[in-house]
């Protein structure tokens, strides 16, 4: 695993936090919440993909 995944997650977090602050200041709390949830889903999909690759690697390593 390289450092690029950590940078991608950090970039998504920074982008979501900025959008969240802008939307909350303009009175659009529902859209700010949806933006936060969308960012969470994006990060979870990236992490789940890497975990899937890890399980495949372990399965191939032990010939299961």
N, CA, C and O atoms as a DFTB+ gen file, in Angstrom:
256 C
 N C O
     1  1       0.845      -1.175       0.000
     2  2       0.000       0.000       0.000
     3  2       0.892       1.241       0.000
     4  3       1.840       1.347       0.779
     5  1       0.578       2.134      -0.855
     6  2       1.385       3.338      -0.939
     7  2       0.675       4.509      -0.252
     8  3      -0.450       4.372       0.229
     9  1       1.329       5.621      -0.215
    10  2       0.846       6.784       0.518
    11  2      -0.257       7.515      -0.251
    12  3      -0.947       8.360       0.319
    13  1      -0.428       7.205      -1.514
    14  2      -1.409       7.937      -2.318
    15  2      -2.835       7.749      -1.802
    16  3      -3.656       8.658      -1.917
    17  1      -3.140       6.574      -1.231
    18  2      -4.477       6.353      -0.676
    19  2      -4.735       7.312       0.489
    20  3      -5.829       7.862       0.613
    21  1      -3.739       7.506       1.331
    22  2      -3.883       8.417       2.470
    23  2      -4.093       9.845       1.976
    24  3      -4.907      10.586       2.526
    25  1      -3.353      10.226       0.934
    26  2      -3.524      11.571       0.382
    27  2      -4.901      11.748      -0.257
    28  3      -5.499      12.819      -0.148
    29  1      -5.407      10.714      -0.919
    30  2      -6.740      10.795      -1.517
    31  2      -7.809      10.956      -0.444
    32  3      -8.727      11.763      -0.590
    33  1      -7.689      10.188       0.633
    34  2      -8.662      10.283       1.726
    35  2      -8.591      11.663       2.371
    36  3      -9.622      12.254       2.693
    37  1      -7.382      12.176       2.562
    38  2      -7.223      13.513       3.140
    39  2      -7.812      14.581       2.225
    40  3      -8.436      15.531       2.697
    41  1      -7.615      14.427       0.921
    42  2      -8.160      15.405      -0.026
    43  2      -9.682      15.405      -0.004
    44  3     -10.308      16.465      -0.036
    45  1     -10.270      14.227       0.052
    46  2     -11.735      14.144       0.133
    47  2     -12.215      14.777       1.431
    48  3     -13.214      15.497       1.437
    49  1     -11.519      14.520       2.522
    50  2     -11.903      15.101       3.808
    51  2     -11.832      16.609       3.816
    52  3     -12.734      17.269       4.331
    53  1     -10.778      17.163       3.255
    54  2     -10.638      18.622       3.197
    55  2     -11.717      19.230       2.311
    56  3     -12.323      20.239       2.672
    57  1     -11.958      18.624       1.158
    58  2     -12.983      19.131       0.242
    59  2     -14.364      19.090       0.881
    60  3     -15.130      20.047       0.768
    61  1     -14.683      17.994       1.548
    62  2     -15.993      17.864       2.188
    63  2     -16.140      18.863       3.327
    64  3     -17.209      19.446       3.506
    65  1     -15.082      19.065       4.096
    66  2     -15.198      20.009       5.214
    67  2     -15.384      21.447       4.720
    68  3     -16.147      22.212       5.310
    69  1     -14.691      21.815       3.644
    70  2     -14.873      23.164       3.086
    71  2     -16.286      23.337       2.540
    72  3     -16.939      24.347       2.799
    73  1     -16.751      22.348       1.785
    74  2     -18.119      22.430       1.257
    75  2     -19.146      22.461       2.377
    76  3     -20.143      23.178       2.299
    77  1     -18.894      21.682       3.415
    78  2     -19.814      21.647       4.547
    79  2     -19.908      23.022       5.212
    80  3     -21.004      23.489       5.522
    81  1     -18.774      23.662       5.428
    82  2     -18.773      24.987       6.059
    83  2     -19.477      26.026       5.185
    84  3     -20.246      26.845       5.687
    85  1     -19.212      25.988       3.888
    86  2     -19.845      26.954       2.977
    87  2     -21.352      26.760       2.954
    88  3     -22.107      27.731       2.997
    89  1     -21.795      25.503       2.885
    90  2     -23.235      25.253       2.836
    91  2     -23.918      25.590       4.152
    92  3     -25.042      26.093       4.151
    93  1     -23.263      25.324       5.270
    94  2     -23.876      25.663       6.552
    95  2     -23.980      27.173       6.744
    96  3     -24.966      27.661       7.295
    97  1     -22.978      27.909       6.298
    98  2     -23.014      29.374       6.448
    99  2     -24.083      30.010       5.566
   100  3     -24.595      31.085       5.878
   101  1     -24.423      29.334       4.449
   102  2     -25.455      29.889       3.585
   103  2     -26.847      29.377       3.953
   104  3     -27.822      29.666       3.259
   105  1     -26.937      28.624       5.039
   106  2     -28.248      28.193       5.522
   107  2     -28.774      26.927       4.884
   108  3     -29.970      26.648       4.980
   109  1     -27.944      26.168       4.253
   110  2     -28.376      24.932       3.587
   111  2     -27.843      23.729       4.365
   112  3     -26.950      23.016       3.908
   113  1     -28.408      23.527       5.535
   114  2     -27.919      22.480       6.424
   115  2     -28.175      21.080       5.877
   116  3     -27.354      20.183       6.064
   117  1     -29.302      20.886       5.206
   118  2     -29.610      19.558       4.660
   119  2     -28.606      19.161       3.576
   120  3     -28.154      18.016       3.526
   121  1     -28.266      20.107       2.720
   122  2     -27.301      19.812       1.670
   123  2     -25.900      19.623       2.243
   124  3     -25.106      18.861       1.691
   125  1     -25.589      20.302       3.333
   126  2     -24.302      20.113       3.995
   127  2     -24.212      18.700       4.562
   128  3     -23.166      18.056       4.481
   129  1     -25.307      18.229       5.133
   130  2     -25.333      16.870       5.667
   131  2     -25.189      15.844       4.544
   132  3     -24.468      14.857       4.690
   133  1     -25.861      16.072       3.444
   134  2     -25.762      15.153       2.305
   135  2     -24.350      15.153       1.724
   136  3     -23.859      14.109       1.295
   137  1     -23.702      16.296       1.706
   138  2     -22.320      16.367       1.230
   139  2     -21.401      15.560       2.132
   140  3     -20.511      14.857       1.655
   141  1     -21.618      15.663       3.433
   142  2     -20.818      14.898       4.381
   143  2     -21.033      13.402       4.194
   144  3     -20.077      12.627       4.204
   145  1     -22.284      13.000       4.025
   146  2     -22.575      11.577       3.808
   147  2     -21.987      11.074       2.492
   148  3     -21.494       9.948       2.426
   149  1     -22.033      11.885       1.462
   150  2     -21.456      11.493       0.180
   151  2     -19.948      11.326       0.289
   152  3     -19.383      10.390      -0.279
   153  1     -19.296      12.221       1.010
   154  2     -17.855      12.088       1.223
   155  2     -17.517      10.836       2.000
   156  3     -16.530      10.166       1.697
   157  1     -18.320      10.511       2.999
   158  2     -18.114       9.294       3.775
   159  2     -18.260       8.058       2.909
   160  3     -17.473       7.120       3.036
   161  1     -19.244       8.041       2.038
   162  2     -19.457       6.901       1.146
   163  2     -18.286       6.747       0.184
   164  3     -17.848       5.627      -0.080
   165  1     -17.781       7.844      -0.337
   166  2     -16.640       7.791      -1.262
   167  2     -15.415       7.203      -0.571
   168  3     -14.731       6.348      -1.135
   169  1     -15.139       7.656       0.641
   170  2     -13.981       7.147       1.381
   171  2     -14.176       5.684       1.742
   172  3     -13.235       4.896       1.640
   173  1     -15.366       5.308       2.159
   174  2     -15.623       3.907       2.490
   175  2     -15.467       2.995       1.275
   176  3     -14.981       1.871       1.402
   177  1     -15.869       3.465       0.119
   178  2     -15.699       2.655      -1.094
   179  2     -14.218       2.455      -1.413
   180  3     -13.819       1.372      -1.841
   181  1     -13.408       3.482      -1.209
   182  2     -11.968       3.337      -1.449
   183  2     -11.359       2.338      -0.470
   184  3     -10.539       1.505      -0.857
   185  1     -11.757       2.422       0.794
   186  2     -11.204       1.527       1.815
   187  2     -11.673       0.092       1.594
   188  3     -10.884      -0.842       1.730
   189  1     -12.936      -0.090       1.259
   190  2     -13.462      -1.439       1.019
   191  2     -12.766      -2.084      -0.166
   192  3     -12.507      -3.287      -0.149
   193  1     -12.462      -1.312      -1.182
   194  2     -11.743      -1.844      -2.338
   195  2     -10.355      -2.337      -1.940
   196  3      -9.925      -3.399      -2.390
   197  1      -9.658      -1.586      -1.111
   198  2      -8.325      -2.003      -0.650
   199  2      -8.413      -3.229       0.259
   200  3      -7.545      -4.100       0.198
   201  1      -9.440      -3.311       1.093
   202  2      -9.614      -4.493       1.945
   203  2      -9.907      -5.712       1.101
   204  3      -9.423      -6.802       1.404
   205  1     -10.683      -5.553       0.053
   206  2     -10.957      -6.655      -0.863
   207  2      -9.677      -7.148      -1.537
   208  3      -9.466      -8.351      -1.687
   209  1      -8.834      -6.210      -1.938
   210  2      -7.550      -6.596      -2.525
   211  2      -6.683      -7.344      -1.510
   212  3      -5.977      -8.286      -1.870
   213  1      -6.734      -6.926      -0.247
   214  2      -5.978      -7.603       0.806
   215  2      -6.466      -9.034       0.991
   216  3      -5.651      -9.952       1.085
   217  1      -7.778      -9.242       1.045
   218  2      -8.320     -10.590       1.208
   219  2      -7.968     -11.480       0.021
   220  3      -7.676     -12.663       0.195
   221  1      -7.996     -10.919      -1.175
   222  2      -7.609     -11.687      -2.361
   223  2      -6.149     -12.079      -2.287
   224  3      -5.796     -13.207      -2.631
   225  1      -5.305     -11.182      -1.851
   226  2      -3.879     -11.472      -1.700
   227  2      -3.643     -12.571      -0.665
   228  3      -2.841     -13.475      -0.899
   229  1      -4.326     -12.506       0.464
   230  2      -4.171     -13.526       1.499
   231  2      -4.679     -14.870       1.005
   232  3      -4.055     -15.901       1.258
   233  1      -5.807     -14.869       0.300
   234  2      -6.356     -16.113      -0.237
   235  2      -5.389     -16.748      -1.238
   236  3      -5.192     -17.963      -1.227
   237  1      -4.796     -15.941      -2.089
   238  2      -3.835     -16.474      -3.067
   239  2      -2.536     -16.931      -2.405
   240  3      -1.902     -17.888      -2.850
   241  1      -2.154     -16.237      -1.342
   242  2      -0.932     -16.569      -0.646
   243  2      -1.000     -17.950       0.017
   244  3      -0.037     -18.716      -0.018
   245  1      -2.145     -18.249       0.617
   246  2      -2.314     -19.525       1.301
   247  2      -3.028     -20.579       0.454
   248  3      -3.375     -21.644       0.963
   249  1      -3.248     -20.298      -0.818
   250  2      -3.916     -21.208      -1.742
   251  2      -5.266     -21.706      -1.210
   252  3      -5.530     -22.907      -1.169
   253  1      -6.080     -20.786      -0.818
   254  2      -7.420     -21.128      -0.307
   255  2      -8.453     -21.030      -1.385
   256  3      -9.632     -21.281      -1.134
